[in-house]
Structure formats: C-alpha cells, structure tokens
Amino acid sequence: MTPAKHSVFLCFSILISILLNSRPVIAQTGPVFACDSSSGNFTFCDSSLDVKTRVDDLVNRLTLPEKIGWLVNTAKGVSRLGIPNYEWWSEALHGVSNVGPGTKFSGLVPGATSFPQPILTAATFDESLFETIGKEVSTEARAMYNVGLAGLTFWSPNVNIFRDPRWGRGQETPGEDPVLSSKYGAAYVRGLQQTDDGNKDKLKVAACCKHYTAYDVDNWKGIQRYSFNALVSQQDLDDTFQPPFKSCVVDGNVASVMCSYNQVNGKPTCGDPDLLSGVIRGQWKLNGYIVTDCDSLNEMFNSQHYTKTPEETAALSINSGLDLNCGDFLSKHTQAAVDKGLLNETEISRAVFNNFVTMMRLGFFDGNPTQQLYGKLGPKDVCTAENQELARDVARKGIVLLKNGEGSLPLSSTSIKSLAVIGPNANVTHTMLGNYEGIPCKYTTPLQGLAASVATTYNPGCANTACGTAQVDAAKKIAASADAVVLVMGSDQSIERESLDRVDITLPGQQQLLVSQVASVSNGPVILVIMSGGGMDVQFAKDDPKISSILWVGFPGEAGGAAIADVIFGSYNPSGRLPMTWYPQSYVEKVNMTDMNMRPNPSTGYPGRTYRFYKGPTVFSFGDGLSYTSFHHRLVRAPRLVSMPLEENHVCLSSECKSIDALEQRCKDLAFEIHLRVKNVGEISGSHTVFLFSSPPQVHNAAQKHLLGFQKVILAPQGEGLVRFNVDVCKDLSLVDEKGNKKIALGEHIIHVGDLKHSLNLRV
C-alpha cells in the first residue's frame, strides 16, 4: 500500500470510528429496583413481611464479597438475587442537584426547581415552609427516579452551625442558632421523607443530615478540613454543635447521618465509636445508616495519619459504627482487614443491614416502583408552574431589609420613570443558585426582574465580583441621570464556597468604592442589594445617608431576580430576618477562625461567637430585619414565678443551689404558655416573625441570650393576631453545664418576646 493510499484509508477508518462513537446515548428510562417478577420467591422480596425479617433474610443470603460491595456508594449488584447496581450519592440541598453521580439531567428532564440556598430560606423563619420545600423537592426526585435519572438516597440537608462568618459553606446551612437549625433540619427531613399515605415505616426519599460534627473549617489560610482537629469543649459540643443532628434523628427520624472529615478532640469523626455507635445509634436511636463524607477514610489514613495501615482504617471505621463509605476505600481494604483479624464479618453484616433497612423502607425491594405509591410521577411533575412560583415566594419571604430611609423603599413604578441598575451581580444567573445546585428550570436575573417594571439602564461596574478595577465613571454617568439606583453587589462561588473560606468579610475588591462613588452622584433613592452567603461588613453603607436602603438577598435561587423586584417595587412586603450575625472586619482580624470556643474569654480578649455569646460591636445582629409597616406587641399572658418540684431530702431544699439537674421525672408536665397580642399599626399588609428569647441567670457560662422559639403571623393593616408559645421548662429553659450535663438555672430568667421583656423566676 502506497503512503497516500494508507493515509486515505486511515482517515476513512477514523471517520467510521467517530460516526460509530458519536451515536446518541440512550438514557435509561426506567427506575433501578430489585425483586421484579423474575426474582423468585425470596423472603426479602415479600413486602407483606416486616422490614427486619426481610433484611435479615437478604443479609444471610450474601457472601462476604457481596456484603463488601454494599459498603460503598457505588454499590455492586448481586445478579443471582436480582439485585442491580445502585448509586447512593445524590444531593438535594435546595432542589434536585446533579452534583452527585446518582442524579443527571437529560432531554427528558432538562432541569429541576432550584430553591434559594438554605441560608436565605432560613431567614424566612417559617417552619412549615421548610417542610413544604422538602416535600416538593422529594416529589421532583421521585419523578426523576421513575425515569432512571435519580436515586432515592439524598445527602441533604447541611445542618452545621454557621459559627464563623468566613466559612465558605455557611451558605448551605440554616445559620448560627441551634434552635433554628434544629427546626429547619427536622422540618426539611420530614418534607423529603414522609410519604403521603402516612406509613411511618416507608420513605419517599431518604435524607441525610451532615456533616457530623463540629465541622466548619474548609480551607482557611492553608488549614484544610481534611486534617483539621477541632478542639471542642463538651459544653460547646452539647449545646451548640450537636442539637441540630439530634433533632434530625429524634424529631425528623432522618434515615442517615454523614460523619465529617475533621477530627474532634484528636479523633476522626468517622472513626470515633463514642460519636457514632454511642451517640447517633445508641442515645438517639438512628433508624438508618451512617455514611462518610466523600473519601474521608482516605483522608483519615493519608492526611491525618491516624492509623498505620489502610486495613486498620477500614476496621476502625466499621467497628466504630460506620455503615457506608462515600468512595471506594472500604471496597479496597475491608476484605484484607477481615483476613488480618482486625474485623469480623458480624460487624460488616451489621453495617449492610442498616444500609438495606433504608433501601427496604424506600421500596427498592418491593418490585417495580411505577406500580407503587409514586409510580405515576414523571417529567410532568418536575419544574411545575406551582414549584417555580414557590421558589419565587421563598426567595421574597427570605429577603432581609436591613436599612430603609424615609422616601426610599418601596419604589413606586409610577413616580420612578428611570432606574439605573449597577453591579457585578446585577445580571447574573448561575450565581443566584449558590453551591450544590442543579440545573434550574429557568432564570430571572435581578436586571430582568427590575426592568420588567420600569425603564432601566445597566452597567456591571466591575468585570466580576472580585472587582479588581471598578468602572466608576461609566456607572456614575448612568446613576446621575436616573430617578433611582439599585446596586447589586456581594460575592459568588469564587469568593466563598466549599473548600474556600474567606479571609476578609468586606465587599470584595473595589465594590465599596463603586457603591460610595455612585451614591455620591445619585439624585434619588440608592438601594444596595447584597447577594452573598455570609455576612459583609457594610458599616460604610449603613452610615452613608446617600445609601437609602440595604437588602440582603442571600443566593436567592432561580427566581431571585423576580423576588428582588417584588420587594423593591412593593408587591411584597419584606419579612425576612437575619439567621446570622454580621460582624465588622475587625472581628476576623482579631479572631482565629480555628478557635472553636463559643464562649468569650475575658482574660485573653476573645469575644466569643454568635449572638448567644459574642460580646462586641456588630454591623447587623441575628434577627434583624425591617418591614414596610410597623407591628406593636402586647403581652397578654405569662407567669412571673415557676416552682420546680424536688424529691424529699434533695440537697437544694436545705442549701442554696444555682441550678438543678433537668431530670425527666422532674420535668414531666412542667410547662407554661406565653400569649402575645400583635397588631399591624401601619397601612400595608405584612408578615411578621415573633421571636421568643430567654436570658438565663449567668451560671455555668450560660448564653447571654438564646432563642426558644419563633412564629409567623400575617396581618392586614390595623389587624391583630394572638401568638401563643408553649414553653417546656426542662427543654426550653435548660442549659448545658461545663461537663455536658443538662441543668435548669434557678433564679431570674428574662423572657424577650417581641420587643418586650418579662421577668420570670424559677424557684424550688
């Protein structure tokens, strides 16, 4: 063959290869499940039997290698039993996401509803809304499962405490308060998991609360989450970091808990039997499985050097109570751990039992799911008009009005004839989603939302959020000729995200310069909109009289632009409240991010963390948020004295005690009610969050103030409503002492309800 002919033949061969390999991939159009009609009469396929009987039968049929295949997220099927491969890793932080390999989008389902990032959803302080979002997300997840595009196990929500404003993943959480985080976690889990037929043994999808525990350092000044050792007091662990996880398990009945990368007091969380078997499984009675964060066993061995061999790592994790490994570490090293006598098959059987319990509750072993409760869900049930409107509604309910000068917001679309929209986040799409996002149904950018109401000119002001050089002159030009200015500033995932903590908490780059210069030439209202996960030091804007209003909009989801416009033009009266403290930049310059102590230390000048303990100046405080109307509170009912019954011969009957143990028998039926009359004294209908706080006696380094509960009330102009709080003394008024014991402080508790303070005395 001549070289020329050889060249032609080679090109022809390559062309054929390309054509053969470029055929469209046919996506699976049906769900993955076990126990189809050809599976035989296996006991584990009999849905009339109880879950334990079925799972026992299944586990007893498996060989050791087959069991090991179900210790990892990409689980290996058992064809002889009709069990297919299964991918455990899917995500649904604020909508069905394609971050994990278990979920994908296609022409059949090109996107899913993308709700606001949890930090903004938490700002609604609406517990029923948390559950509603979870319910709609799980409906879309089931619909995608039915056409082979998703699994049934979703590793959400994130209920870590947003302890430090620099944390890149704070955006994923419900904020800094343990009570809010607990209520959010349990409600979102219920929404995801509960089935419409009310069967408590069944799961719609399986949720997972993460990352357990004391996890909130990702990558700060080179300190990595993979090797970070969180030094945490027992008191801080029990009264700050653990409550949301406990609530997920005890109140939400969550199907899974994910252990974190970091160590806690020198022990890797995924290899600590006290934290896993002792607390999650033992004290809280988890009905489900414990899973690692992804590749954390590899990090335990290679980054933390906690164990000497991979086999020791595998044995330690399973013996500690771990059930599932995100990654392939256990598939590689578990057999060798057994061979070396470090691990016995009984422990492996226990782990896969827990995994299969979850799959059994999901109906995975009940035959074709299209013949079951959710079998008729499909593409038509994803991105419905109702869900897209819900995403918009959640965003506007979460938006927080932080400053509002006279004559500023809401803007009138009749008196405002021209609007200048400026800023690097003014015309963004993907930025609005935050992280752990999926592909949204559609986007409405802030610019699109605002331009729908009034003639608008636009200038980005900066090339990106880093804003290395601000385009000041061009921005000032359009601002000077407009009736009002909206500046949409803040951050994005290049500033704060997983694996990236902030060093500064000011507006990035020259954003502050741009804002101040534009405000100086503006003739009408200047509205600063901050799109971010964490708080920003915007004291300059708070103090500048030319900046008439400040809004925080979090990462508001697919409909964020429409929601922002709804608030700015007054079709929605803002009611969001901050779920985290906004600190000055001086705070992060003074406080080491890796210091896990919540409580202040006067001897070192350490100011403490979060509104519960922090003693120092703030830019804005937890719970801050304004409305376009005003609300008046009047206390109707509240006790001034509560007596604590004690058993005969109790030491506190004969000597003075500062606190007593919060024992179950002592607390039975020990509760009281607080009633508050709330009136909308303005001229606009509005939704209002009523907070109930307590400032306990200062014993056992108690919090200076802590949240007991919150409720939403919607009132027409001059309308009134009655808000009732039921206070359980031992649950709500107790605290944790230095050793982690639950105590009730005796003496005067100051109850803050609305804008009122009420003295309550606890005596024996």
Protein Blocks (a to p, Z undefined) as FASTA:
>chain_A
ZZklmmmmmmmmmmmmmmmmmgccdddfbdcdehifknojafklmmkbcfklmmmmmmmm
pcfklmmmmmcfbdcddfknopacddfbdcdfboccfkbmkbccdfklmbdcddddfklm
mmnopaklmmmmmmmmmmmmmmmmmnopacfbdcdddfbdcfbfklmklmmpgbjbfklm
mmmmmmmmmmmmpcfklpakbcfbdcdddddehiabfbgghiafklpccdddfklmmmmm
mmmmmmmmmmnopabdcddfbdcehiafklcfklmmmmmmmmnopabdddddehklmmmm
mmnomafbfklmmmmmmmnopabdcdjklmmmmmmmmmnopacfklmmmmmmmmmmmmmm
nommnojfklmmklmgcfklgoifklmmmmmmmmmmmpccfbdcehiaccdfklmmbdcd
edjklmccklmnoghiacdfbdcdfklmmmmmoccdddehiablnomaacfklmmmmmmm
pfbdcddedddfklgcghiacfbfcdehjlmmmmmmmmmmpcbdcddddddfbdcdfklm
mmmmklmbdcdehjnbjmlmmmmmmmmnopaccfbdcfbdcddfklmmmpcfklmbfbdc
fknopnbeajklpgcddfbdghiacdfbdcddddfbdcfbdcddddehiaklmpccfbdc
ddfklmgopacddddddddfbfbdcddddddddddddehhiafbdcfbdcdddddehiac
dddddddfklmmgccdfkopacddedjddddehjbccdddddZZ
